[in-house]
Amino acid sequence: MLKQLQGEGEMTSEVLEPATQAEAEMAAAAHQCLVMALDHSKADHIDVTLDLDDATQAAPVLKLPPRALHLLAHVLRTMAARQPLMLVPQQAELTTQEAAAILNVSRPFVIKEIEEGRLKHRKVGRHRRIAFEDLLAYQAASREKSRAALDELARVSQEAGFEF
């Protein structure tokens, strides 16, 4: 089920709730077919023929760009795993709770990062809002910092003679 989240003056986010077991099975099969089609195609578009129950009408053909189909494949993979999915407009501002859900951390952690100056935000009344682009930049910087720390740990371990 698709729910729209919208507060006063905010852009709309779409939340796709976890699929039922039957939906997950259909999504898994559709994902597999779509990935196979994309893996073997170098075309600038892919034609999708819709099979309608009404035999009196000609089946319409959709011309879809591969990028759209990659996005659809991601949605289907997420549905097959029975995980929730949130579609957020790139220009959206998120609440601290929404940011925490995207980062897979707690809301207090997000607030701490804001207060420490590591995550940009703006105040709307008493509430904090985080630009989606700023959240993505924070996430990328965090991953890079983690990667650098792991590289350093591996280097120090090798110098100390530890084997992996």
C-alpha positions in Angstrom: 0.0 0.0 0.0 1.2 3.5 -0.9 0.8 6.2 1.7 1.5 9.9 1.2 3.3 11.8 4.0 2.8 15.5 3.8 2.9 18.2 6.5 1.9 21.8 6.2 4.2 23.5 3.7 6.2 20.3 3.0 6.7 18.3 -0.1 5.1 14.9 -0.4 7.0 11.7 0.3 5.6 8.3 -0.7 5.9 5.3 1.6 5.5 1.9 0.1 4.6 -0.4 3.0 6.0 -4.0 3.1 4.4 -6.3 0.6 2.2 -9.2 1.4 3.6 -12.7 0.8 1.8 -13.0 -2.5 2.9 -9.5 -3.6 6.5 -10.4 -2.6 6.4 -13.5 -4.7 5.1 -11.7 -7.7 7.6 -8.9 -7.2 10.5 -11.4 -7.0 9.5 -13.1 -10.3 9.0 -9.7 -12.0 12.4 -8.5 -10.7 14.1 -11.5 -12.1 12.6 -11.1 -15.5 13.3 -7.4 -15.6 16.9 -7.8 -14.6 17.5 -10.5 -17.2 15.9 -8.1 -19.9 18.1 -5.2 -18.7 21.3 -7.3 -18.6 20.9 -8.4 -22.2 19.8 -5.2 -23.7 21.8 -2.3 -25.0 18.7 -0.6 -26.4 17.9 3.1 -25.8 14.4 2.0 -24.7 12.5 -1.2 -24.0 9.0 -1.9 -25.2 6.6 -3.3 -22.6 3.3 -4.7 -23.9 0.4 -4.6 -21.4 -1.8 -7.7 -21.3 -5.3 -6.4 -20.7 -8.2 -8.6 -19.6 -10.4 -6.9 -22.2 -9.7 -8.8 -25.4 -11.6 -6.2 -27.5 -8.9 -3.6 -27.1 -5.4 -3.8 -28.7 -2.7 -4.2 -26.1 -0.9 -0.9 -25.5 2.9 -0.8 -25.8 4.9 1.4 -23.5 8.4 2.6 -24.5 10.4 2.9 -21.3 14.0 4.1 -20.8 16.3 1.6 -19.1 16.9 4.1 -16.2 13.2 3.9 -15.3 13.4 0.1 -15.5 16.4 0.1 -13.2 14.4 2.1 -10.7 11.5 -0.3 -11.1 13.8 -3.2 -10.6 15.0 -1.7 -7.3 11.4 -1.2 -6.2 10.5 -4.8 -7.1 13.6 -6.1 -5.2 12.6 -4.2 -2.1 9.0 -5.5 -2.4 10.3 -9.1 -2.8 12.3 -8.6 0.4 9.1 -7.3 2.1 10.8 -4.1 3.1 9.2 -0.7 3.3 10.4 1.8 0.7 10.2 5.6 0.8 10.3 7.7 -2.4 11.4 11.2 -1.5 11.5 14.2 -4.0 15.1 15.4 -4.2 14.1 18.9 -3.2 12.3 17.6 -0.1 13.0 18.6 3.5 12.8 15.8 6.0 11.9 15.7 9.6 14.5 14.3 12.0 12.4 11.1 12.2 12.4 10.7 8.4 16.2 11.4 8.3 16.8 8.8 11.0 14.8 6.2 9.0 16.8 6.9 5.8 20.1 6.7 7.7 18.9 3.7 9.7 19.8 5.3 13.0 17.8 6.7 15.9 16.2 10.1 16.0 18.3 11.2 19.0 21.4 10.3 17.0 20.3 12.6 14.2 19.6 15.4 16.7 23.0 14.9 18.2 24.7 15.1 14.7 22.7 18.4 14.1 23.7 19.9 17.4 27.4 18.9 16.8 27.2 20.7 13.5 27.9 17.6 11.4 24.4 17.6 9.7 23.0 20.8 8.2 19.4 21.8 9.0 17.1 24.7 9.3 14.5 25.5 11.9 10.8 25.8 11.0 9.3 27.1 14.2 10.6 24.7 16.9 11.1 21.9 14.4 14.3 20.9 12.5 14.2 20.2 8.8 16.9 18.6 6.8 17.3 19.1 3.1 17.4 15.7 1.3 20.5 16.8 -0.6 22.3 17.6 2.7 21.3 14.3 4.1 22.8 12.5 1.1 26.0 14.6 1.5 26.2 13.7 5.2 25.6 10.0 4.4 28.4 10.0 1.7 30.8 11.8 4.1 30.0 9.3 6.8 30.7 6.3 4.5 33.9 7.8 3.3 35.0 8.4 6.9 34.2 4.8 7.8 36.0 3.5 4.7 39.1 5.6 5.6 39.0 4.3 9.2 38.8 0.7 8.0 41.7 1.2 5.6 43.8 2.6 8.4 42.9 -0.3 10.7 43.9 -2.7 8.0 47.2 -0.9 7.4 48.0 -0.9 11.1 47.0 -4.6 11.4 49.3 -5.6 8.5 52.2 -3.6 10.0 51.7 -5.4 13.3 51.8 -8.7 11.5 48.2 -9.7 12.0 46.8 -11.9 9.3 43.2 -11.9 8.0 
